[in-house]
Amino acid sequence: MKGSELFVVIVGCGRLGCHVASQLSRAGHGVVVIDCDEDAFNQLAPEFSGFRVEGDATELAILRQAKTDRADLVIATTSDDNVNLMVAQVARTVFLVPRVLARVFEPRREGIYRRLGIETVCPTSLAAGLFLKTILGDAVGDVA
Amino acid sequence: MKILIVGGGKALYFLCRTFLAKGHEVTVINRDPGECVRIARALRVTVVRGDGTDPAILEQAGAYAAETVVALTPNDQDNLAICQVCRVQYDVPRAVALALDPDNAAVFQKLGVEAFSITPVIATLIEQRTQLDDITNLIPAGEGKVNITELVLPPAAPVIDKPLREVSLPPDSLIAVVLREGAALVPRGNTFLRAGDRIVLISLPANHGETIKAITGDTL
């Protein structure tokens, strides 16, 4: 394997998953995308050269099929917080993936999962922070 | 005991009924307004409508005071989330999750959540029930790791008419009880088994077939 090339498993091929998958593939990384809806894969960039796995990522067999055990990074981007959080924990604990990121919409949940040691990205908190910063200027402190 | 159950359907209904009959205090969380009304009318339980994976809803349902939480929704990811929120946020002493994907039962345990799966239990029951007609009753215990079988000894059984100490059974199997002429007796080394005795047998799924063969002479 070439030095900086990563093998990334992306769960959820919606707007976010699709965008990240296409960009990583374009940058030369190995990518597998998982989604339970076959049509979701149509949104991938035409030059996407990774693999597509159709199935429910909360099923252990599907993560195995996506070769999650060999992943350097797993990104959980589905629209269901609980799917993302479960996939993130399974990837880390069962498949021993070195780095795992989960999207979580509900800020109330973000705190709990941080306590469980999962790295989360909360679009709600991020957007709220940006909005408040735009409206109130830099005066605003910790918005999340 | 204060029990909080998240889920719906008949499984939830009958589970609530069983817990109530034993004197437990039950709270139910369900997403569907119609079902909440039906549950509240049919059972003496507190019903909270909402997403049981949402910490705010769990708090409203009194999760901080619950002694046991049971997550019975049809989604494994939700059952895991419910139990983790209850353990981490509300220090619930015991949280049990249903794992629909049998693989997830082991996964949940690894993530520190107690889990059970129904599929392997039913599959084992069906396989074993359909194999031998003399077996009148078979109960998997210990999450399917132990079999308790009730069967009638046929006249050709190799174990009859000699003391039990001379009967050789596979390791990890045991004749626990003999039912004869309406009485139950726990057999000892000097007990003679007779044709027509109804015995209760303890075995493991791995040696079940071998044990049945040693006792009845039949091959499964």
Interface residues (C-beta under 8 A of the other chain):
Chain A: T58 E59 L60 A61 D80 D81 N82 V83 L85 M86 V87 Q89 V90 T93 V94 E106 R108 R109 I112 R115 L116
Chain B: T53 D54 P55 A56 N75 D76 Q77 D78 L80 A81 Q84 V85 V88 Q89 D101 D103 N104 V107 K110 L111
